[in-house]
Amino acid sequence: MNRLTTKIGIVGGGVGGLTLAHCLRRVGFTNVHLYERASQWKDVGAGFSIQCGREVLKYIGLHDRFRDRSHQLTHFKSITKTGETYMELDFNPDIGPWGVSRPAFINLLSSSLPEGVIHKNKTFQSYEDLNDKVKINFADGTHDEVSLLVGCDGVKSKVREQMQRGSESKFTPKYSGHSIFFSISKPNLLEQFPEQRNTIQQIATNGTITGHFPVEDGRFLFYMIHPSTSAPQESWDLEGAKDELAKLSKDAPAPFAALLEHAERIIHLGMYDHLYINEQPWSQGKVVLLGDAAHTFKPHLGQGANQSMEDALCLSRILAQEDTVSKAFDRFEKERKPKVWALVSAAIRVGKLELSTSGFAAFIRKKVLPPIFRYFDVFGKVWARTLADSKKEVEKIQPYTVRD
Ligand SMILES: Cc1cc2nc3c(=O)[nH]c(=O)nc-3n(C[C@H](O)[C@H](O)[C@H](O)COP(=O)(O)OP(=O)(O)OC[C@H]3O[C@@H](n4cnc5c(N)ncnc54)[C@H](O)[C@@H]3O)c2cc1C
């Protein structure tokens, strides 16, 4: 595809959309425009762990800055609600994840794009697929026209909704019956809990999971997954969310309560099952989906952000290789779907086991899994695989790269 004349529109400036803008520019697409509904990203969301996504960061030249603004995680600990450890694992530091807050990560990705790429305060409303271009209509009444459009607008994607003609279908991610509080603490708290350095600590008990790990600046990311009959309204009211989380996590062992006391931000999100990814078309005409819009991840394997970054790498290469949009979108879907589905379905299975309230599941979690995880180095194997896949993607895109 002509990299100078093809105008590419991206809806959504989350991890997937921003990474895509970087990768497209690296392979020489000069006319890239990203439309984000937020007027500013500051202080939105809590954080995540970046694992194979580090290979993508190396490719787009942001890895050194990322290392300075994140915290390496090399140790995993499962404990009971009375604080007794029943599984402890060390990770190979070369392949394990790094914790980072979402604002720090979004800032890293967005501040390094040149002026004119990002258009904030632009809420996508609908698209019109005209013969040779796509017209994008925004909520403020303005429009833009692009050669192709990528919907990176997350789990509640409006782009996907329009592809499905506005109606709920089996391809719409369904609320799973669990919600998650994601919180980020104030800085310099790690000094008070030095034993938590480099550590992911997690407690799975009675249908809930609480956990935490350090991110940059001595902050902690902490979370709680809990059953809830309906998906929460996304909540930004710190005090209200704090009270609710305090009630739900009253039995969580130290240092959860102390972290909550020092919470700087809390968000409350529904968790969704996306079960028919294999049958769902990812594109229609000149419009394609990427990241959570195409394949919504549950958080249990920590792969949502990482895989949206790998999608970005893959789509950029294929757009540079193919001469038509339809061939490119077909290949993107064929190459990414099997890998992504393997991980999405594994995360669903892990979640079922971690959140099950049955005595049998508790027995498996505490007695059967720890020796298996240690002996077979399960985390190490999964991460070695995802990392090898990302490295392969980077190798494949190198011949098409025109900018360092
Ligand atoms: C506000 C927010 C906070 C999150 N916090 C966490 C967290 O703390 N921990 C975690 O593990 N995961 C979190 N996630 C999910 C995680 O970021 C994603 O699962 C993963 O990074 C995949 O990224 P994505 O780019 O596909 O989607 P997302 O990261 O969800 O990004 C979607 C982007 O599209 C924008 N958008 C949505 N609709 C429109 C529209 N109509 N017009 C224009 N722009 C639109 C959103 O504002 C957002 O910037 C959060 C997501 C969001 C939106």
The ligand as an SDF file (V2000), in Angstrom:
LIG
                    3D

 53 58  0  0  0  0  0  0  0  0999 V2000
  -10.1340    4.1680   31.1430 C   0  0  0  0  0  0  0  0  0  0  0  0
   -9.5370    2.7990   31.1070 C   0  0  0  0  0  0  0  0  0  0  0  0
   -8.8060    2.3460   32.1870 C   0  0  0  0  0  0  0  0  0  0  0  0
   -8.2480    1.0660   32.1680 C   0  0  0  0  0  0  0  0  0  0  0  0
   -7.5220    0.6760   33.2500 N   0  0  0  0  0  0  0  0  0  0  0  0
   -6.9510   -0.5390   33.2560 C   0  0  0  0  0  0  0  0  0  0  0  0
   -6.1720   -0.9370   34.3740 C   0  0  0  0  0  0  0  0  0  0  0  0
   -6.0060   -0.2070   35.3320 O   0  0  0  0  0  0  0  0  0  0  0  0
   -5.5920   -2.1750   34.3280 N   0  0  0  0  0  0  0  0  0  0  0  0
   -5.7570   -3.0280   33.2390 C   0  0  0  0  0  0  0  0  0  0  0  0
   -5.2140   -4.1370   33.2360 O   0  0  0  0  0  0  0  0  0  0  0  0
   -6.4890   -2.6660   32.1810 N   0  0  0  0  0  0  0  0  0  0  0  0
   -7.0920   -1.4410   32.1620 C   0  0  0  0  0  0  0  0  0  0  0  0
   -7.8300   -1.0730   31.0890 N   0  0  0  0  0  0  0  0  0  0  0  0
   -7.9420   -2.0240   29.9560 C   0  0  0  0  0  0  0  0  0  0  0  0
   -6.6450   -2.1330   29.1700 C   0  0  0  0  0  0  0  0  0  0  0  0
   -6.0640   -0.8810   28.9600 O   0  0  0  0  0  0  0  0  0  0  0  0
   -6.9590   -2.8060   27.8430 C   0  0  0  0  0  0  0  0  0  0  0  0
   -7.5190   -4.0610   28.1050 O   0  0  0  0  0  0  0  0  0  0  0  0
   -5.7420   -3.0850   26.9870 C   0  0  0  0  0  0  0  0  0  0  0  0
   -4.7540   -2.1490   27.1830 O   0  0  0  0  0  0  0  0  0  0  0  0
   -6.1240   -3.1440   25.4930 C   0  0  0  0  0  0  0  0  0  0  0  0
   -6.0620   -1.8400   24.9740 O   0  0  0  0  0  0  0  0  0  0  0  0
   -6.9700   -1.2300   23.8400 P   0  0  0  0  0  0  0  0  0  0  0  0
   -6.1580   -0.1260   23.2640 O   0  0  0  0  0  0  0  0  0  0  0  0
   -7.5070   -2.2650   22.9470 O   0  0  0  0  0  0  0  0  0  0  0  0
   -8.2370   -0.6190   24.6020 O   0  0  0  0  0  0  0  0  0  0  0  0
   -8.3150    0.4800   25.7300 P   0  0  0  0  0  0  0  0  0  0  0  0
   -7.0620    0.5640   26.4960 O   0  0  0  0  0  0  0  0  0  0  0  0
   -9.5930    0.2130   26.4450 O   0  0  0  0  0  0  0  0  0  0  0  0
   -8.4280    1.8620   24.9210 O   0  0  0  0  0  0  0  0  0  0  0  0
   -9.5870    2.2800   24.2420 C   0  0  0  0  0  0  0  0  0  0  0  0
   -9.4520    3.7680   23.9810 C   0  0  0  0  0  0  0  0  0  0  0  0
  -10.4980    4.1630   23.1000 O   0  0  0  0  0  0  0  0  0  0  0  0
  -11.0860    5.3470   23.5750 C   0  0  0  0  0  0  0  0  0  0  0  0
  -12.4620    5.3700   23.0770 N   0  0  0  0  0  0  0  0  0  0  0  0
  -13.4770    4.5610   23.4350 C   0  0  0  0  0  0  0  0  0  0  0  0
  -14.5930    4.8750   22.7530 N   0  0  0  0  0  0  0  0  0  0  0  0
  -14.2520    5.9030   21.9240 C   0  0  0  0  0  0  0  0  0  0  0  0
  -14.9910    6.6730   20.9600 C   0  0  0  0  0  0  0  0  0  0  0  0
  -16.2850    6.4350   20.7210 N   0  0  0  0  0  0  0  0  0  0  0  0
  -14.3440    7.6520   20.2910 N   0  0  0  0  0  0  0  0  0  0  0  0
  -13.0150    7.9130   20.5170 C   0  0  0  0  0  0  0  0  0  0  0  0
  -12.2890    7.2250   21.4420 N   0  0  0  0  0  0  0  0  0  0  0  0
  -12.8960    6.2300   22.1240 C   0  0  0  0  0  0  0  0  0  0  0  0
  -10.9740    5.2300   25.0980 C   0  0  0  0  0  0  0  0  0  0  0  0
  -11.0750    6.4870   25.7360 O   0  0  0  0  0  0  0  0  0  0  0  0
   -9.5890    4.6090   25.2360 C   0  0  0  0  0  0  0  0  0  0  0  0
   -8.5700    5.5780   25.2770 O   0  0  0  0  0  0  0  0  0  0  0  0
   -8.4250    0.2000   31.0520 C   0  0  0  0  0  0  0  0  0  0  0  0
   -9.1480    0.6530   29.9480 C   0  0  0  0  0  0  0  0  0  0  0  0
   -9.6860    1.9510   29.9570 C   0  0  0  0  0  0  0  0  0  0  0  0
  -10.4570    2.4770   28.7560 C   0  0  0  0  0  0  0  0  0  0  0  0
  1  2  1  0
  2  3  1  0
  2 52  2  0
  3  4  2  0
  4  5  1  0
  4 50  1  0
  5  6  2  0
  6  7  1  0
  6 13  1  0
  7  8  2  0
  7  9  1  0
  9 10  1  0
 10 11  2  0
 10 12  1  0
 12 13  2  0
 13 14  1  0
 14 15  1  0
 14 50  1  0
 15 16  1  0
 16 17  1  0
 16 18  1  0
 18 19  1  0
 18 20  1  0
 20 21  1  0
 20 22  1  0
 22 23  1  0
 23 24  1  0
 24 25  2  0
 24 26  1  0
 24 27  1  0
 27 28  1  0
 28 29  2  0
 28 30  1  0
 28 31  1  0
 31 32  1  0
 32 33  1  0
 33 34  1  0
 33 48  1  0
 34 35  1  0
 35 36  1  0
 35 46  1  0
 36 37  1  0
 36 45  1  0
 37 38  2  0
 38 39  1  0
 39 40  1  0
 39 45  2  0
 40 41  1  0
 40 42  2  0
 42 43  1  0
 43 44  2  0
 44 45  1  0
 46 47  1  0
 46 48  1  0
 48 49  1  0
 50 51  2  0
 51 52  1  0
 52 53  1  0
M  END
$$$$
